[in-house]
């Protein structure tokens, strides 16, 4: 049995399990390949997961472990080094654990499709809401495209402005990416506290949240004429990149 899975906490809803289970069925390999969920709160349990499951060949990683697993890995791919977060781990044939980042690839591809062919990405300025592991991938992907990035967090710091301060940036920063979990099912009545009244038809709102398909963040932007995109395609693209990594 070739075993794969997802670790995180909590795992109330998993895109990955459904996606890979269906993928294995479509490929006709569901008897040999399996994808499971591993709800792990304490990252110190990470090494035990692999030692107790010798058939485990690779895992995806979600909140809150995209950085906490670093210490348990034997090596990092350049994608993980660039981003500073891991969301894919592969067990090599010599039993080494190597960390990768496929969020970078998934977000960048989805964003370029969202903006449309011919759009001059380098003229964009972006506000990034939140600063967890997924946000790190988004920042790296944007900076590599030449996009100017400003981080926004609940509390201002040397790296980020707060939501109140972001009000003065909304006119010039036309791309707004929600990398926080705000608005995710079942807490669909929540959204980042930006000034939605300033949004226009020239704004692009990208939400990494995919459940619900149209979050309150996106709904608020849509009401002001902004173009909106949820995180579903990004998830598909990062999942396919994960599969590519595991099959190398």
N, C-alpha and C positions, 0 to 999 in steps of 0.2 A: 504493500500500500504506500502510495506517495501522499503524504499528509502536508497540508498547508493550513494557515489560519490567520486570525486577527486577534491582537491583544489590545486592551484598553480598559478604561473604567470611567463610567459604566458603559455597558454595551446594550443599551435599550433597543437599539434598532441597527441592523447591519446591512448596508448595501453590499458589502464584500461577500458575505456568505451566499446570498441569493445570486449574485452575479457569477461567482465562480462555480457554484453548484450547477447552474444552468449552462455555463460554458463547458464544464466537464461532460454534461449530458449531450450537448450538441456535438462535441468532439468524439463522442462514443468511448470515453475513458472513465466514466463515473464509477466503474467497479475497481479501478486501480488508483484513482485520484479522489481525494476528499478534502473539503475545506471546513474547518471548525472554528468556533468562537472560544476565546480564552479570556474570561473577565478577570483581570489581575489588577488589584489596587496597589499592591506593594511591588515596586520594580525589582526588589531583591529576589523575587520569585522567578525572574526571567531566566536565569541559567538553569534552574530546575525544570522549567518547561521543556527545554531541549534534552536534558539528561534523562528525563522520564519518558520522553517520546522519541525514540530513535528513528521513527519513520517521518518525523517532522523535517521537511526540507526547506521551508521558508515561511515567513509570516509578514503580514502587514501590521503596522503600528498606528494607533490613533491616540487621541487625548487620554491621559496626560503624559504619555511615555516617550514622545518623539525625541526627547533629549536625555531623559533619565537612563535610557538603556545604553548610552555611549560606553560607560565603564565596563560593560559586559561583552563588548564586541572585540574581535581580534583585529579587525581592520575596517577602514572606511573607504568607500568609493569616492571619487572626486565629486560626484553629485552631492553626497552627504557632507563632505568637507566644505564645499562652496556654500551650501544652505545653512549648515550648523544644526541640522535636524535629520532624523532618520525615520522613514515610514515603511521601509522594506528591508528585511533581513534575509539573507540566503545562507544556508549551511552548505559549505563546499564539500567536495568528495573527501578531503582530508580533515573533515569535522571542524573547520573554522567558521566563525560567524562573521559575515561581512555586511556592513550597513550601507544602504543606498537611499536616495531620495527620488521618488517618482512624482511627488506633488509638483515639483518644479516643472517637469515636462508637461504634466497634465494641465496645469494652470496656463502655462504659456501658449500651448496649442489652442485651448479653449478660448483664451482671450483674443488671439489673433483672428480666429473665426468670428468671434463676436464683433470685433471692430470692422471687419470686412476687408477684402482684398484691396490693396492700394492705399489704405489708411496710413498716414504718416505717424507712426507710433512715437517717434522721438519728440514730437511736439507736445505729447501728453505730459501732464503732471497728475500725480495720484495721491490720494489719501488712503492710508491703510489702517483700518479699524481693528485694533487688537494686535497682540504681539506674541502669540504662541508659536508652536512649531510650524503650523501651516502658514502663518504670516511670514515666517522666515523664508519659506520657499517662494512665496509670492513676491517678496522684496527682491530676492536674488533674480527671479525670472524677469521682473520689471527692469531692474538696473541693467541687466544684460541686453535688454531691448533699447536702452538709452532713455528710459522714462525717469523723470524726477519724482522722488518718493518722499512723502512726509508721513511719519507714523503718528497715530492718534490712540491715546489710551485714556482710561478713566482718571488717571493721575499723571500730571505732567512730570517729566524727568529730563535727563540730559539727552535721551534718545527720542522722546515723544512729547507732543503737545496734548493737552486735554481737550475734551469735546467742546468746551466753551471757546477755547482758543481757535478751534478748527473753523469757527464761523467766518473768520477773516480769510480763510483759504478756499472756501467753496466756490468763489467766483473764478479763480484761476485754475483750480485742480478739478478737471472735468471727469476723471476716473475715480470712483470711490469703491473700494473693495472691502467687504465685510469679512474679516477673518476671525471674528468672535463667534461663539455659539449662540448668541442672542437671536431668538426667533425660531430656534430648532424645536420641532415637535417633541413633547407636548406643550411647551411654553411658547405657543405661537403668537401670544399677545405682546411679546417683547421685541424691541428693536434698538439698534444703536442710537444714541441721543444726539444726532447731528441736526442742523437746522434745515429741515426738509423744504421750508418755504423758499429757500434760495435756489433750489434745483430747477433746471431748465431742460429744454429739449436737446441741448448740447452736452448734457451729462450722460455718463455711462455708469450704471450701478451693477456691480458684480458681487453676488453673494455666494460664499462657499457653502452655505446652507442649501440643501437640496430637498429637505423634508420639513415643511411643505414646499411644493414646487414654486410657489410664489409667497415668499416671506413678507412680513409686515414692512421690513426695510425696502423690499422691491415694490410692494404695493404703494408705499408712500412716494417712491420715486416715479413710478408709472403715472400717478395722479398729476404730477408736475410735468409730464411729457418726456421724462428721461427714458433712455433705452436701458433695458434690464436683462440680466442673465443670471440663472442660478448655477449651483455647483455640480449638477448632474453630469454634464459632459466632461468636466474636469475629473470627476471620479472614474468615469469609464476609461479615459485616457491614462490616468495613473494606474488603474488596475491592469490595463493591457501592458503597460510598461513593467509592472511587477511581474507579470507572467513571462515577459521577454527576459527579464533578469533571471528568474528561476530556471528558465530553460537553457540558459547559456552553458 
